[in-house]
């Protein structure tokens, strides 16, 4: 199965599982949704999920960028779901995907 279908099998709804942003560096794809960040690694020509970070309450997260080799930065738009904000997440805080 594909990495995308693995994400959706574990999601509650399309809203929580919708991809809102991505960044790619050194064979890893960082995927942002309204509730989580996933890290996928390229393996044998396909991507495999290797980690995730829950972001708490549903928020309109729209931008993700690899800030350094140790962290990603995400940005939320002001919306009915919450205020505009920016957050830096350390990669060491991601949980392994099982």
C-alpha positions, 0 to 999 in steps of 0.5 A: 500500500502507498504511504498516502493510503497508510495515512488515510487508514489511520485518520478520522476524517478527510479534514484531519487527513487533508495535506496542506503543505510539504517540504522535501530535503535529503530523501525525506518528505515532510507532510503537513495536515490540519492535525499532524506532521508526517515524515516520509523517507524514500525507499526503493522508489516509493515513500514510506512513513517513518514518523509523525507528530500530533499537533493538538487541536484542529488548526488551519496549519498551511505552511511547513518548511524544514528550518534546520537539520533538527527542526521544522517550522509550521504556520497556521492561518487565522480562521474559525479554527484559531489564530494565526501562529507559527510553531517550531517542532524539533525532529527528535519529538516525532514519534516512530510510525508503527 
